[in-house]
Amino acid sequence: MPAVHHKLLLEDALQDSPQTRSLLSVFEEDAGMLTDYTNQLLQSMQRVFGAQSEMGLATEQLSKQLIDYEKKNFALGKGDEEVVHTLQSFAKTVGELNSLHSELANQMADGMVFPLIQFREKDLTEISTLKEIFSIATDEHEAAMVKYSRLPKKKENEKVKSDMVKEVAYTRRKQHSASLQYYCALNALQYRKRVAKLEPMLGYTQAQIRFFKKGIELVSKKMDNFLSSVSNMTQNIQAQLDSEAEVMRAAQRELLSVEDTVYMPDMDTEPVNRTLIQKAGYLNIRNKTGLVTTAWDRLYFFTQGGNLMCQPRGAVAGGMVLDLDNSSVMAVECEDRRYCFQITSPSGKTSMILQAESKREYEEWICTVNNISRQIYLTDNPEAVAIRLNQSAIQAVTPITSFEKRPEGEANPDRAKPGGVHATGGGSHKTGAAPEPEDLIAPGTPIQFDIMLPASEFLDQNRGGGRRTNPFGETDDDCSMESDDSLLQQVFAVRFQGSMAVRCGNNQEVIYEAMRQVLAARAIHNIFRTTESHLMVTSSSLRLIDPQTQVTRISFQLGEVTQFAAHQENGRLMGFVVEGRDWSDGDEEGEPSFSAFVFESNTEGEKICYTISLAKDIAEAKKDPDTLAQLLKNMPLTNDGKFLLLEPDTGDTPDGAEEDLESEA
């Protein structure tokens, strides 16, 4: 007994993924070929029926002609009485055959032609109608999603949003209902097409057997077993169809009995899963259509290994869009749209802006890309690693007093390993036991995730008299412009991750601990947005400049930078510690205070650290003319002789340390 192995899953109708659409296209192609074949088969059967009907008319005409022979009164017809009697016997026999032929024609019409016509007009026409309804419902849903995606984030009108949400829910339910009916009809077609092909031939053969059975009993007996088996097969398939139809009707009722929130976007009730290493779903992608114009396309994206894939509707397979290894992802503001985020390649040359449908999808996509960029998927148990990293992130922003104290001398597994650091004047790395986190940073220390005011505004606030403690550790003198005799000016594109007060400034471990707590706090509190700035390193100061307005947002004298280091595992992370003075207690000299600043750069963090180290060397060399002359002799200058020129082949530079450095000469 043949069984149906392929069918459309009704549970996949709501998601409407490209995989389901691809399988649906196979069913639609099969239905189209079935329609063409059914029309051709029906033409052949109608021809057989026409021939059989013509046979009945012909035998009836023959019977009349045989009877009319006696009425012709042939002049030479005497002696033909035996012939006339024989012809009348033939006429009677032909008349009986005519009745059998007429009965055979009627049986062919009822058992062969009519079932196939009914299959074509009922089942195939139903498929065509449901396909058109499904297409219209899909277009309406797409149009509603386009309108919903254009809802502005700013000046949001709650009534308009509510109307749009109801419209999306209505069109999505309509599409879901249409797709369920369409899928059920296509699944049932796999059974009905078999019955539709077997039943006409069964009726045709049975009619022929009944036609010949009176004279050919032997032949009919040979066919009885075969016809019986075919009849049983048809009955069994019909029983399977009835059972499957009942199951599909029950599943359809269950799937349509869900809450309306299933059809409403941004109404997710499940919590955000931050440990995903695979993700799939529809996203809006921004594409440039001209010099200043853009368009948004809704496509199906999914991750595969370390790659971001995209599969348009109708495509057999997806294609790679971006390699996510070591990539960066952050939330962005784009064209007043909600839930937008940007993925940037490690080189910074390739980036794309995507828009999620809901806040939950938006956060899960960012977490998934972030997990993949760390190459967690290459580990033996990526799910466990992702869960452990998420738990470590939660612990990183929990006060240390809430944890069980580690045994003395045991290393902190969550702390970044020191290495790849070039620093001078900041103290050597301690070789003893690593200090506890509470010795480096006070538990519960607040973290600043953005630099809110430029340095000039802090100056305006401090002109009224009395010295204040700047939250970023700078003083009034820090905001002055660098002297014209600065021998080094290097600019790096960086993104400020955060800053926090620390307890010491003579230990590199405090930078690693600050990096861990800042990044963990961003992950826990869903703070993915960062602002790009230019970090200018000169032989006298460090300045963070707004790339658009060229306003100095924050500035430090080079002598105030006590420590600087790059993260060993994530080479784009670097940080430094700045020493300041706190006059809040009224002390004239002020109490020393330390602040750690963490940045992510487009280049290697070690290169920034090398440049800061070189700047300190220059500042120290200025105290001794001979040392300064020797330094200038070893380091080439720009064409105007104003700045030091850092070239890839500079002998004093570590291998690859000066690559991608940009000179402002």
Salt bridges, closest charged atoms under 4 A:
ASP16 OD1 - ARG21 NE 2.60
ASP16 OD2 - ARG313 NH2 3.25
ASP30 OD2 - LYS193 NZ 3.24
GLU60 OE2 - LYS64 NZ 3.93
GLU121 OE2 - ARG120 NH2 2.99
ASP123 OD1 - ARG192 NE 3.74
GLU140 OE1 - LYS174 NZ 2.94
GLU142 OE2 - ARG298 NH1 3.27
GLU142 OE2 - ARG313 NH2 3.05
GLU156 OE2 - LYS161 NZ 3.36
ASP163 OD2 - LYS159 NZ 3.23
GLU167 OE2 - LYS147 NZ 3.88
GLU244 OE2 - LYS7 NZ 3.25
GLU246 OE1 - ARG249 NH2 2.87
ASP260 OD1 - ARG173 NH2 2.86
GLU270 OE1 - ARG360 NH2 3.17
GLU333 OE2 - LYS153 NZ 3.53
GLU335 OE2 - ARG286 NH1 3.74
GLU357 OE2 - ARG172 NH1 3.28
GLU357 OE1 - ARG298 NH2 3.80
GLU361 OE2 - LYS279 NZ 3.10
GLU363 OE1 - ARG274 NH2 3.77
GLU364 OE1 - LYS279 NZ 2.67
GLU364 OE2 - ARG360 NH2 3.47
GLU436 OE1 - ARG406 NH2 3.12
GLU438 OE2 - LYS405 NZ 2.98
ASP450 OD1 - ARG553 NH2 3.84
ASP460 OD1 - ARG463 NH1 2.48
GLU482 OE1 - ARG543 NH1 2.87
GLU509 OE1 - ARG415 NE 3.07
GLU513 OE1 - ARG415 NE 3.80
GLU513 OE2 - ARG516 NH2 2.58
GLU532 OE1 - ARG495 NH1 3.74
GLU579 OE2 - ARG581 NH2 3.69
GLU600 OE1 - ARG495 NE 3.45
GLU600 OE2 - ARG572 NH2 3.68
GLU620 OE1 - LYS623 NZ 3.49
ASP660 OD2 - LYS607 NZ 3.76
